């Protein structure tokens, strides 16, 4: 298979974790006989420094003509001062421009890392392996009208929570399809006891469910979902939700996995897809070869699975990550007594070696 990947290293630890991920993709290419071509482009603070724009047109053009986009992280204190352009605007811009309507965040608690999970061990005894499917381009974040006003001499502000049925339907279909490839359960999260938007959400999700009889559908109100996620995280399979609720739930779920350095993500659209670790640019450890590259490497596995349909290759990467953990190797963020500490680049190299050693 010949495929092109647009690589956006970004800022801080972004370039460090991206370079380890490319090593791993190359190991996969060698092992399974594929050819991946990479072209690098600017985004975030690095792009502001060179062009004044966090998302230059040349970057967007390259993203559009590539088979997939792989991003490190953006941002840092250097660009936080003043009223100049912000690196994060590059991230929001790219999601919008590429029409990435679905954000997928798998949350896995590796048994070897259960010590890093803040929940009591009995709550995660059966393991955690859930997938959050969050709608990314609608909801109160983009609803119009939005703005400020004045009522009876008092400042007011308003946003519009709005979903069209086709927006709900396409994200629901994706969630049901993915659940069919996993444990076969979708839990749709809304606030249908209060919000009209949520009542439409629930109506459409139930209609879509009829096309997926093999998948079991349940519903939770967002407040209850937030509780259940920490009371019994192991019982979830796919959590389907809108943009606002998904924003909050996905960060809550991230804590369960023990370290932000372990969590990958995919943002999918009709024509394009972008893969990135969920962590930021970690300026506090940047440039010192200390970052955990596993979140980025697991994002590369998602790229192989969702953009290239290479399930066996994706699993090879995931198994190699598990094998490194099982062998007792850790980066600083997940270090525990008795384990052996590795740098970012050593971790990448070891994961490549594990891929080569697989039967
Ligand atoms: P952060 O995720 O960068 O860091 C939070 C903490 O986690 C830090 O202590 C950091 O050292 C640690 N950490 C993060 N990733 C790690 C890894 N792979 N290995 C080891 N430790 C890791 O979040 P922050 O400090 O709030 O933000 C820093 C910058 O990143 C800000 O400019 C912010 O806007 C930006 N940001 C970018 C993204 C993105 O690019 N998707 C996401 C979040 C934050």
Boltz pocket constraint, residues with backbone or C-beta under 6 A from the ligand:
constraints:
  - pocket:
      binder: B
      contacts: [[A, 13], [A, 17], [A, 72], [A, 73], [A, 74], [A, 75], [A, 76], [A, 77], [A, 88], [A, 91], [A, 260], [A, 261], [A, 276], [A, 277], [A, 278], [A, 279], [A, 280], [A, 281], [A, 282], [A, 283], [A, 284], [A, 285], [A, 290], [A, 291], [A, 292], [A, 293], [A, 295], [A, 333]]
      max_distance: 6.0
